[in-house]
């Protein structure tokens, strides 16, 4: 695909409200409980977001594969607003503490623990069902300041997950972390497991994946099959600037406390709606209107 610098297409704003690792110790305004997440999703919908990207937390504040928590969270979000609910297929990592033992028997150190493929596949059984799921298009080493782990996304698993989504009528967002992942997806298209048009998330700045740079963004967009829709996901200090570039290129955007803890240098984000409002303002400044929920469903070929 080629960027369109004069696009006037409506822009789908996705908000990733909670995230896959960090908790309130990183920013106390991250919504953790189902009730907090439902209220946050409502405020983001009212601010202009069309899609809410969801990870859930257990009572200890860490990511959990517990379907009871997912069920409650999706139910409460749907009761409060019509925002499109999207489940992050990776679930998220837990931080394990005291993973090493010193010569004196004292525990120290930390590591991240990833969910099993079985736990991730079980997300297909969330009830009430969400509108969308994500898949991660390839395996890579997921490195964070809390530790590193292989993020396992074999094509056999993705094939099974996509088939489950197809059977249930769920929409799909495809998260790619480097250009080889796009080739993996085209293999699934060749198997007729995935059918175009496809919706991609181009993830930049994750250690182990493609670094956040203009060249990498341009390269990834260039590899996408014609007729696809796409958004960029960039974490940390590159988040705002890369997102603005994508907006100017005709892409869609994602924001939220999963991707950035700070509104500007040294200033913590007050809430997810604050970030959504900024994306709405920037989109309008360049002549692009935010897509409504109904607009986004039509653009992404979701069930209404």
KADAFEN-V601506 format. One line per field, one symbol per residue. psi: psi as a letter, one per 30 degrees, with the letter a starting at -180 (. if undefined). burial: 1 if it has 9 or more other C-alpha atoms within 8 Angstrom, else 0. Layout:
psi = ???
burial = ???
This chain:
psi = lkljfgkgkkkkjkkjfelfekaffejfgkkeleeeeeeeeeeeeffgkfkjkkllkafgflkkgjfeeeeeeeeeeeeflgkkkkkjffelkkjklhflklfggkkllllkkllleeeeefffgkkkklellllkglkljjklffallkjjilfeeeeeeeeeeeefgklkkjkkflffeeeeefeeeffgekklklkkjjkkfkkfakljleeeeeeeeffkkkfllllkjklbffeeeeeeeeeffglllkalfefkfkeljfjkkeleeeeeeeeeeeeefggkkkkleeeeeeeghlk.
burial = 1010001000111111111110110010011111011111111110111111111111000111101011111111110110111111101111110110100000110111111000110110010001111111111111100011101010101110111111000111111111101101100110001100011111111110111100011111101100011111111101100111011111111111111111100001101111111011011100011111100110010100
